[in-house]
Amino acid sequence: MKKKKQSLFNQMMENENFKKKFDEEKQIFEIEYQLAQIMEQYGITQKELAEKLGVDKSVVSKDFSGALRKAGMKKLKSIADALDCEFIPLFIPKAKKRQFEDEISTLLDAGA
């Protein structure tokens, strides 16, 4: 039987440096994606979010273009408040991460 070839991505994920960088970027993407989904769900534009935050639209635009990477807890909390959401930072045991993600996904889907 032929050995199934591993994808380039899976090969790269075996490299610890690549995997670490990928995981960091994935977290930022997930935050940006969640915010975009919430804004779309509530019909809020970047301009409206900026008004709620009391900042220029360019600030929100920069945030959604990668500046959230450097955002602190205070800024993330402010954005959550402006979107009538809770920002809940959590530490999840790595062994339970997949289970937690599945449960959160189910909860978020139920609320949509």
C-alpha positions in Angstrom: 0.0 0.0 0.0 1.3 3.5 -0.9 2.1 5.8 2.0 -0.2 8.9 1.9 1.8 12.0 1.3 1.6 14.6 4.0 0.4 18.1 2.9 2.9 20.9 2.9 0.9 22.6 5.7 1.1 19.5 7.9 4.8 19.2 7.2 5.4 22.9 8.2 3.3 22.4 11.3 5.9 19.9 12.5 8.3 22.8 12.7 7.9 24.2 16.2 8.8 27.8 15.2 6.3 27.7 12.4 3.6 26.2 14.6 4.1 28.8 17.3 3.9 31.7 14.8 0.8 30.1 13.1 -1.0 29.7 16.5 -0.3 33.3 17.4 -1.6 34.6 14.1 -4.6 32.3 14.3 -5.6 33.8 17.7 -5.5 37.3 16.2 -7.5 36.2 13.2 -10.1 34.6 15.4 -10.6 37.8 17.4 -10.9 39.9 14.2 -13.3 37.3 12.7 -15.5 37.3 15.8 -15.7 41.0 15.8 -16.5 41.1 12.1 -19.3 38.5 12.6 -20.8 40.5 15.5 -20.7 43.7 13.6 -22.4 42.0 10.6 -25.0 40.4 12.8 -25.9 43.7 14.4 -25.5 45.7 11.2 -22.8 47.9 12.7 -20.2 49.5 10.4 -16.7 50.4 11.3 -17.8 54.1 11.3 -20.5 53.4 13.8 -18.2 51.3 16.0 -15.7 54.2 15.9 -18.4 56.6 17.0 -19.4 54.3 19.9 -15.7 54.1 20.9 -15.3 57.9 20.5 -12.4 57.5 18.0 -11.8 58.3 14.4 -12.9 55.6 11.9 -9.2 55.3 10.8 -8.4 53.8 14.2 -11.0 51.1 13.8 -9.9 50.5 10.3 -6.3 50.1 11.5 -7.5 47.7 14.2 -9.2 45.5 11.6 -6.1 45.7 9.4 -3.8 44.1 12.0 -3.4 46.6 14.8 -5.5 44.4 17.2 -2.3 42.3 17.4 -1.0 44.9 19.8 -4.3 45.7 21.6 -4.4 45.4 25.3 -7.2 44.2 27.5 -8.6 47.7 28.0 -9.0 48.2 24.3 -10.6 44.8 23.7 -13.0 45.4 26.6 -13.9 48.8 25.2 -14.7 47.2 21.8 -16.8 44.5 23.5 -18.7 47.1 25.5 -19.3 49.1 22.3 -20.7 46.0 20.6 -22.9 45.1 23.7 -20.8 42.0 24.3 -18.6 40.6 27.1 -14.9 40.1 26.6 -14.0 37.1 28.6 -10.3 36.2 28.7 -9.8 32.6 29.7 -7.0 30.1 30.4 -8.0 26.7 29.0 -6.0 23.5 29.7 -4.5 22.5 26.4 -5.9 19.0 26.8 -9.4 20.4 26.9 -9.0 23.0 24.2 -10.8 21.1 21.4 -13.8 20.2 23.7 -14.0 23.9 24.8 -13.9 25.1 21.3 -16.7 22.7 20.3 -18.9 23.8 23.3 -18.3 27.5 22.6 -19.1 27.0 19.0 -22.4 25.3 19.9 -23.3 28.1 22.3 -22.5 30.8 19.7 -24.5 29.0 17.0 -27.5 28.7 19.4 -27.4 32.4 20.1 -27.3 33.5 16.4 
